[in-house]
Amino acid sequence: MEHTDRVEHVVVPGTFDPITYGHIDVVRRARRIAGRVTVAVAASLGKNGTGPALTLDERVELARQALADEGVSEGVDVRPLTGLLVDFCHEVGAGAVVKGLRAMTDFEYELQQADLNFRLAPDVESIFVMSNPAYGYVSSSIVRELAGLGADVSMLVPPCVVKKLREHFLTA
């Protein structure tokens, strides 16, 4: 990338199963980095090899609603991601991927992904932001586990997500 080139549009990818306050913090910070942010809600399997609890359409809609409710919708678009992340970046015209890091385990996984993405598309940068300490312990899997056990997760996710999880686990 030439020093005169600037990244004006970034992608924040994830499964968002469900979207948490930690995810929203990363999107908010990505928006400070770039004028446009596309949140790419991945259809693929999660890091632990299991399928998502919520459907892709549910996760896309929840992300849109949660970001709007939290005041993070200006300059932010939410779209489903069903293929390769670097292809998606090219499709939407994004020059970088922004990921949040909570711990060393996140770093190891994300470094592997960034290295692979660089080999596939050297024109797409990887940008990492450290987790806000308030959200360092928050993960979608913890939220799902707690919600599945009937615990109150309102301190971890927006109200629209709390409502959806209650509905999901009452019918599951």
C-alpha positions in Angstrom: 0.0 0.0 0.0 1.4 3.4 -0.9 1.7 5.9 1.9 -0.8 8.1 0.1 -3.4 5.3 0.0 -5.8 5.5 2.9 -8.3 2.9 4.0 -11.7 4.5 3.8 -13.8 1.3 4.1 -13.2 -1.6 6.5 -15.0 -4.9 7.1 -15.6 -6.3 10.6 -16.3 -10.0 10.2 -17.6 -12.6 12.6 -20.4 -15.1 13.2 -22.1 -12.8 15.7 -23.9 -15.7 17.3 -25.2 -13.5 18.9 -23.8 -10.0 18.6 -22.4 -8.8 22.0 -21.4 -5.5 23.5 -17.8 -6.5 22.8 -18.6 -6.8 19.1 -20.4 -3.5 19.1 -17.4 -1.9 20.7 -15.2 -3.2 17.9 -17.6 -1.9 15.3 -17.7 1.5 17.0 -13.9 1.7 17.1 -13.6 0.5 13.4 -16.0 3.4 12.5 -13.5 5.8 14.1 -10.7 4.3 11.9 -12.7 4.4 8.6 -15.5 6.4 7.1 -17.4 3.2 6.2 -17.7 -0.1 8.0 -19.4 -3.2 6.7 -20.2 -5.8 9.3 -19.9 -9.2 7.6 -22.0 -11.8 9.4 -20.5 -15.2 8.4 -22.6 -18.2 7.6 -19.6 -20.5 8.2 -18.8 -22.7 11.2 -17.5 -21.0 14.3 -14.0 -21.4 15.7 -14.9 -24.4 17.7 -16.3 -26.3 14.7 -20.0 -26.2 15.6 -22.7 -24.5 13.6 -24.3 -21.3 14.8 -27.3 -21.4 17.2 -29.1 -18.6 15.3 -29.8 -18.6 11.6 -27.8 -16.3 9.3 -30.9 -14.2 8.7 -31.5 -13.9 12.5 -27.9 -12.9 13.1 -27.9 -10.3 10.3 -31.2 -8.8 11.6 -30.0 -8.8 15.2 -26.7 -7.1 14.3 -28.6 -4.4 12.3 -31.0 -3.8 15.2 -28.4 -3.9 17.9 -26.1 -1.5 16.1 -29.0 0.9 15.4 -30.2 0.7 19.0 -26.7 1.4 20.3 -26.2 4.4 18.0 -23.6 2.8 15.8 -25.5 2.6 12.5 -24.2 5.8 10.7 -21.7 4.7 8.1 -22.2 1.1 9.0 -23.8 -1.6 6.8 -24.5 -5.2 7.9 -24.4 -7.9 5.2 -24.3 -11.7 5.2 -21.0 -13.4 4.3 -21.1 -16.8 2.6 -17.8 -17.0 0.8 -14.2 -16.0 1.3 -13.6 -12.9 3.4 -11.1 -11.4 1.0 -13.5 -11.9 -1.9 -16.2 -10.1 0.2 -13.8 -7.3 0.9 -13.1 -6.9 -2.8 -16.8 -7.1 -3.6 -17.7 -4.3 -1.2 -14.6 -2.2 -1.9 -13.1 -2.5 1.6 -9.3 -2.1 2.0 -9.0 -3.7 5.4 -10.4 -6.2 7.9 -10.8 -5.0 11.6 -10.8 -7.7 14.3 -11.0 -7.4 18.1 -8.5 -9.3 20.3 -9.4 -10.3 23.8 -6.6 -12.7 24.7 -3.5 -14.5 23.4 -5.7 -17.3 22.1 -7.6 -14.8 19.9 -4.2 -13.5 18.7 -3.0 -16.9 17.6 -6.1 -17.7 15.7 -6.4 -14.2 14.1 -2.7 -14.2 13.1 -3.2 -17.4 11.2 -6.3 -15.9 9.5 -4.4 -12.7 8.7 -1.5 -14.6 7.2 -3.8 -16.6 5.0 -5.8 -13.6 4.0 -2.5 -11.8 3.1 -1.5 -14.7 0.8 -4.9 -14.7 -0.9 -5.2 -10.9 -1.1 -2.2 -8.8 -0.2 -4.1 -5.6 -0.9 -6.4 -6.2 2.0 -4.9 -5.1 5.3 -5.5 -6.6 8.7 -6.1 -4.2 11.6 -6.4 -5.5 15.2 -7.9 -3.5 18.1 -7.4 -4.7 21.7 -10.6 -5.5 23.6 -12.0 -2.8 25.8 -11.3 -4.2 29.3 -15.0 -4.0 30.1 -15.7 -6.7 27.4 -12.5 -8.8 27.5 -14.4 -11.7 29.1 -17.4 -11.5 26.8 -17.9 -14.1 24.0 -20.9 -15.3 22.1 -20.4 -18.8 23.3 -20.5 -17.6 27.0 -23.6 -15.6 26.2 -25.3 -18.7 24.6 -24.3 -20.9 27.5 -25.6 -18.5 30.1 -28.8 -17.8 28.2 -29.4 -21.5 27.7 -29.2 -22.0 31.4 -31.8 -19.2 32.0 -29.3 -16.6 33.3 -29.7 -12.9 32.8 -27.3 -11.8 29.9 -28.5 -8.2 29.7 -25.1 -6.9 30.9 -23.5 -8.7 27.9 -25.8 -8.0 25.0 -28.4 -5.4 23.9 -32.1 -5.8 24.8 -33.0 -7.0 21.3 -30.5 -9.9 21.7 -31.8 -10.7 25.2 -35.3 -11.0 23.8 -34.2 -13.2 20.8 -32.2 -15.5 23.1 -35.2 -15.9 25.4 -37.4 -16.9 22.5 -34.7 -19.2 21.1 -34.1 -21.1 24.2 -37.8 -21.3 25.2 -38.5 -23.1 21.9 -35.2 -25.1 21.8 
